[in-house]
C-alpha cells in the first residue's frame, strides 16, 4: 500500500471484518466490506448505513419451524416470557409454555 494512502486506510476507525470459512459468514463479511466502500463514495457520504442484501442469503429468507414447537419460559427468569413472546411473534408454529 503506498505510504501516502496508509493513514486513510489504517488510522481510521473502520469496523473490524472477520473472514470465516463458512459460506454464509463469508457473505456477511463481503457485505460489511462492500458497505464500507460504498459509504466512502460520493453518492453515499450522507448515509451511515446501507440496506445491502445478497440473493439467497439467510437474512432474506423466511425462517419457520418444520413442525409445531414449544418454547418454555421459566417464571423464575425475569424477562423470559417477554422474550419468548417476541420470538413467538416472529416464528410461526411456536407456542409458549411457562
N, CA, C and O of each residue as an XYZ file, in Angstrom:
392
protein
N       0.847     -1.169      0.000
C       0.000      0.000      0.000
C       0.902      1.244      0.000
O       1.804      1.341      0.832
N       0.677      2.185     -0.905
C       1.506      3.385     -0.937
C       1.453      4.125      0.400
O       0.408      4.197      1.046
N       2.579      4.659      0.793
C       2.706      5.309      2.099
C       1.725      6.465      2.288
O       1.222      6.667      3.393
N       1.446      7.221      1.234
C       0.552      8.367      1.377
C      -0.904      7.957      1.594
O      -1.705      8.757      2.077
N      -1.255      6.717      1.241
C      -2.621      6.230      1.449
C      -2.804      5.502      2.777
O      -3.935      5.295      3.216
N      -1.723      5.119      3.412
C      -1.810      4.320      4.629
C      -2.612      4.975      5.754
O      -3.399      4.277      6.393
N      -2.461      6.267      6.034
C      -3.266      6.858      7.114
C      -4.773      6.742      6.861
O      -5.536      6.477      7.789
N      -5.206      6.940      5.609
C      -6.630      6.833      5.291
C      -7.151      5.416      5.484
O      -8.334      5.213      5.759
N      -6.274      4.452      5.340
C      -6.693      3.055      5.459
C      -6.550      2.542      6.880
O      -7.470      1.917      7.409
N      -5.411      2.797      7.501
C      -5.103      2.163      8.777
C      -5.378      3.031     10.003
O      -5.478      2.498     11.109
N      -5.503      4.333      9.848
C      -5.695      5.202     11.006
C      -7.167      5.546     11.266
O      -7.478      6.154     12.290
N      -8.065      5.174     10.369
C      -9.489      5.432     10.577
C     -10.091      4.321     11.415
O      -9.522      3.235     11.528
N     -11.235      4.596     11.996
C     -11.918      3.602     12.822
C     -12.837      2.719     11.979
O     -14.053      2.712     12.171
N     -12.252      1.986     11.056
C     -13.038      1.084     10.224
C     -13.504     -0.100     11.065
O     -12.787     -0.539     11.964
N     -14.688     -0.618     10.786
C     -15.139     -1.797     11.544
C     -14.264     -3.005     11.204
O     -13.878     -3.211     10.053
N     -13.967     -3.783     12.219
C     -13.181     -4.998     12.028
C     -14.041     -6.020     11.301
O     -15.165     -6.294     11.719
N     -13.530     -6.576     10.234
C     -14.251     -7.590      9.467
C     -13.506     -8.904      9.582
O     -12.348     -9.023      9.181
N     -14.193     -9.883     10.138
C     -13.599    -11.214     10.309
C     -13.999    -12.074      9.119
O     -15.147    -12.035      8.678
N     -13.053    -12.850      8.601
C     -13.305    -13.725      7.459
C     -13.385    -15.167      7.947
O     -12.447    -15.678      8.559
N     -14.513    -15.818      7.671
C     -14.736    -17.204      8.075
C     -14.728    -18.123      6.860
O     -14.859    -17.669      5.723
N     -14.574    -19.408      7.112
C     -14.583    -20.391      6.028
C     -15.995    -20.754      5.582
O     -16.190    -21.205      4.453
N     -16.970    -20.565      6.449
C     -18.346    -20.948      6.143
C     -18.946    -19.924      5.179
O     -18.879    -18.717      5.411
N     -19.536    -20.432      4.092
C     -20.036    -19.571      3.016
C     -20.959    -18.455      3.506
O     -20.792    -17.298      3.121
N     -21.937    -18.801      4.359
C     -22.898    -17.800      4.814
C     -22.205    -16.656      5.544
O     -22.595    -15.498      5.395
N     -21.178    -16.974      6.333
C     -20.453    -15.943      7.061
C     -19.562    -15.128      6.130
O     -19.332    -13.944      6.376
N     -19.056    -15.751      5.061
C     -18.263    -15.017      4.088
C     -19.130    -13.953      3.404
O     -18.656    -12.854      3.113
N     -20.404    -14.285      3.148
C     -21.309    -13.301      2.547
C     -21.499    -12.101      3.469
O     -21.570    -10.962      3.006
N     -21.581    -12.357      4.771
C     -21.719    -11.256      5.730
C     -20.470    -10.380      5.694
O     -20.572     -9.153      5.696
N     -19.289    -11.006      5.661
C     -18.036    -10.245      5.595
C     -17.980     -9.402      4.320
O     -17.580     -8.238      4.357
N     -18.379     -9.988      3.207
C     -18.368     -9.241      1.944
C     -19.339     -8.064      1.986
O     -19.043     -6.999      1.445
N     -20.501     -8.249      2.626
C     -21.453     -7.146      2.755
C     -20.876     -6.019      3.610
O     -21.066     -4.845      3.293
N     -20.183     -6.360      4.674
C     -19.570     -5.347      5.537
C     -18.522     -4.556      4.758
O     -18.460     -3.330      4.852
N     -17.700     -5.268      3.989
C     -16.656     -4.616      3.186
C     -17.288     -3.732      2.104
O     -16.878     -2.588      1.911
N     -18.292     -4.275      1.400
C     -18.950     -3.509      0.330
C     -19.627     -2.260      0.889
O     -19.560     -1.191      0.282
N     -20.277     -2.392      2.045
C     -20.934     -1.241      2.655
C     -19.918     -0.167      3.028
O     -20.157      1.019      2.800
N     -18.778     -0.578      3.604
C     -17.746      0.388      3.989
C     -17.213      1.131      2.767
O     -16.988      2.340      2.824
N     -17.013      0.422      1.675
C     -16.508      1.063      0.456
C     -17.559      2.025     -0.115
O     -17.236      3.152     -0.490
N     -18.812      1.573     -0.177
C     -19.867      2.426     -0.724
C     -20.102      3.676      0.117
O     -20.357      4.752     -0.424
N     -20.018      3.535      1.443
C     -20.244      4.693      2.319
C     -19.156      5.754      2.166
O     -19.344      6.896      2.586
N     -18.032      5.391      1.575
C     -16.956      6.361      1.314
C     -17.082      7.002     -0.066
O     -16.335      7.922     -0.402
N     -18.026      6.513     -0.857
C     -18.191      7.062     -2.200
C     -19.067      8.318     -2.150
O     -19.877      8.470     -1.236
N     -18.911      9.207     -3.118
C     -19.643     10.487     -3.098
C     -21.166     10.337     -3.015
O     -21.831     11.186     -2.422
N     -21.724      9.280     -3.594
C     -23.178      9.111     -3.597
C     -23.754      8.782     -2.224
O     -24.954      8.952     -2.005
N     -22.923      8.315     -1.297
C     -23.435      7.847     -0.007
C     -22.765      8.514      1.190
O     -22.876      8.005      2.305
N     -22.086      9.618      0.998
C     -21.383     10.278      2.100
C     -22.322     10.759      3.200
O     -21.906     10.902      4.349
N     -23.574     11.007      2.862
C     -24.538     11.483      3.859
C     -25.234     10.343      4.594
O     -26.111     10.595      5.420
N     -24.865      9.102      4.314
C     -25.506      7.934      4.926
C     -24.577      7.311      5.967
O     -23.358      7.468      5.896
N     -25.159      6.608      6.924
C     -24.360      5.898      7.934
C     -24.449      4.391      7.757
O     -23.646      3.648      8.321
N     -25.429      3.935      6.971
C     -25.542      2.508      6.681
C     -26.336      2.328      5.401
O     -27.043      3.234      4.960
N     -26.212      1.155      4.812
C     -26.933      0.838      3.581
C     -27.616     -0.521      3.748
O     -27.025     -1.440      4.315
N     -28.849     -0.657      3.264
C     -29.551     -1.937      3.400
C     -29.144     -2.918      2.307
O     -29.928     -3.200      1.400
N     -27.933     -3.435      2.390
C     -27.438     -4.361      1.378
C     -27.974     -5.762      1.632
O     -28.160     -6.160      2.782
N     -28.220     -6.507      0.564
C     -28.613     -7.908      0.707
C     -28.019     -8.697     -0.451
O     -27.738     -8.155     -1.521
N     -27.838     -9.981     -0.210
C     -27.300    -10.888     -1.216
C     -28.378    -11.914     -1.522
O     -28.953    -12.501     -0.605
N     -28.654    -12.132     -2.778
C     -29.683    -13.081     -3.179
C     -29.428    -14.451     -2.559
O     -28.331    -14.996     -2.680
N     -30.429    -14.999     -1.904
C     -30.321    -16.324     -1.317
C     -29.763    -16.363      0.091
O     -29.700    -17.437      0.689
N     -29.354    -15.225      0.642
C     -28.787    -15.237      1.989
C     -29.867    -15.557      3.012
O     -31.055    -15.350      2.762
N     -29.448    -16.060      4.155
C     -30.395    -16.465      5.181
C     -31.250    -15.312      5.679
O     -32.427    -15.509      5.980
N     -30.686    -14.113      5.774
C     -31.434    -12.956      6.270
C     -32.644    -12.632      5.404
O     -33.628    -12.087      5.903
N     -32.589    -12.957      4.118
C     -33.687    -12.616      3.218
C     -34.707    -13.739      3.112
O     -35.710    -13.584      2.416
N     -34.482    -14.862      3.777
C     -35.396    -15.988      3.722
C     -36.323    -15.980      4.928
O     -35.943    -15.551      6.017
N     -37.527    -16.455      4.721
C     -38.464    -16.606      5.833
C     -38.113    -17.892      6.574
O     -38.099    -18.972      5.983
N     -37.833    -17.773      7.849
C     -37.487    -18.936      8.641
C     -38.696    -19.392      9.443
O     -39.446    -18.569      9.968
N     -38.883    -20.703      9.536
C     -40.004    -21.258     10.292
C     -39.624    -22.656     10.766
O     -38.736    -23.301     10.207
N     -40.309    -23.104     11.799
C     -40.104    -24.459     12.292
C     -40.829    -25.433     11.377
O     -41.906    -25.120     10.869
N     -40.250    -26.618     11.159
C     -40.856    -27.599     10.264
C     -42.069    -28.287     10.892
O     -42.908    -28.839     10.181
N     -42.161    -28.254     12.216
C     -43.327    -28.805     12.914
C     -43.589    -27.933     14.139
O     -42.704    -27.195     14.570
N     -44.808    -28.011     14.710
C     -45.100    -27.185     15.876
C     -44.067    -27.394     16.987
O     -43.616    -28.514     17.229
N     -43.708    -26.315     17.644
C     -42.649    -26.349     18.645
C     -43.091    -25.532     19.858
O     -43.794    -24.530     19.723
N     -42.668    -25.976     21.049
C     -42.991    -25.263     22.283
C     -41.718    -24.695     22.892
O     -40.714    -25.393     23.034
N     -41.777    -23.418     23.248
C     -40.659    -22.748     23.904
C     -41.038    -22.549     25.365
O     -42.070    -21.948     25.665
N     -40.221    -23.041     26.256
C     -40.511    -22.923     27.677
C     -39.820    -21.687     28.220
O     -38.620    -21.501     28.019
N     -40.574    -20.841     28.907
C     -40.042    -19.630     29.523
C     -40.202    -19.772     31.030
O     -41.322    -19.816     31.538
N     -39.111    -19.841     31.726
C     -39.148    -20.029     33.175
C     -39.709    -18.798     33.875
O     -39.246    -17.683     33.633
N     -40.707    -18.990     34.746
C     -41.231    -17.866     35.521
C     -40.176    -17.292     36.475
O     -40.301    -16.154     36.927
N     -39.139    -18.078     36.778
C     -38.081    -17.615     37.678
C     -37.064    -16.732     36.966
O     -36.199    -16.133     37.605
N     -37.168    -16.652     35.649
C     -36.221    -15.860     34.866
C     -36.907    -14.576     34.420
O     -37.736    -14.594     33.510
N     -36.566    -13.474     35.056
C     -37.185    -12.183     34.720
C     -36.950    -11.843     33.252
O     -35.820    -11.866     32.765
N     -38.017    -11.534     32.574
C     -37.897    -11.150     31.165
C     -37.993    -12.309     30.197
O     -38.096    -12.088     28.990
N     -37.963    -13.543     30.687
C     -38.001    -14.705     29.794
C     -39.304    -14.769     29.009
O     -39.293    -15.065     27.814
N     -40.409    -14.499     29.657
C     -41.704    -14.563     28.981
C     -41.816    -13.479     27.908
O     -42.335    -13.735     26.821
N     -41.342    -12.293     28.201
C     -41.366    -11.222     27.193
C     -40.547    -11.605     25.967
O     -40.985    -11.412     24.833
N     -39.366    -12.144     26.199
C     -38.517    -12.562     25.082
C     -39.161    -13.711     24.322
O     -39.148    -13.721     23.091
N     -39.723    -14.679     25.037
C     -40.378    -15.810     24.386
C     -41.538    -15.332     23.519
O     -41.719    -15.827     22.407
N     -42.318    -14.388     24.007
C     -43.428    -13.841     23.211
C     -42.930    -13.118     21.974
O     -43.550    -13.189     20.913
N     -41.818    -12.427     22.109
C     -41.231    -11.736     20.947
C     -40.768    -12.742     19.898
O     -40.975    -12.545     18.701
N     -40.144    -13.813     20.355
C     -39.700    -14.862     19.425
C     -40.899    -15.527     18.769
O     -40.889    -15.758     17.560
N     -41.939    -15.841     19.551
C     -43.131    -16.495     19.014
C     -43.841    -15.615     17.998
O     -44.440    -16.128     17.053
N     -43.787    -14.305     18.173
C     -44.407    -13.394     17.213
C     -43.660    -13.400     15.882
O     -44.231    -13.072     14.841
N     -42.396    -13.769     15.919
C     -41.564    -13.771     14.715
C     -41.660    -15.090     13.950
O     -41.643    -15.097     12.719
N     -41.761    -16.201     14.673
C     -41.731    -17.522     14.042
C     -43.075    -18.229     14.169
O     -43.577    -18.458     15.269
N     -43.642    -18.566     13.020
C     -44.920    -19.291     13.011
C     -44.710    -20.696     13.568
O     -43.641    -21.283     13.403
N     -45.728    -21.223     14.223
C     -45.674    -22.593     14.719
C     -45.001    -22.721     16.064
O     -44.677    -23.837     16.472
N     -44.777    -21.635     16.769
C     -44.117    -21.667     18.059
C     -45.105    -21.244     19.131
O     -45.730    -20.189     19.034
N     -45.241    -22.087     20.168
C     -46.100    -21.730     21.292
C     -45.229    -21.594     22.525
O     -44.111    -22.104     22.584
N     -45.773    -20.893     23.506
C     -45.025    -20.598     24.738
C     -45.630    -21.385     25.885
O     -46.851    -21.503     25.997
N     -44.771    -21.920     26.733
C     -45.195    -22.591     27.965
C     -44.387    -22.019     29.115
O     -43.201    -21.725     28.970
N     -45.052    -21.861     30.281
C     -44.347    -21.384     31.472
C     -44.485    -22.388     32.598
O     -43.959    -22.168     33.689
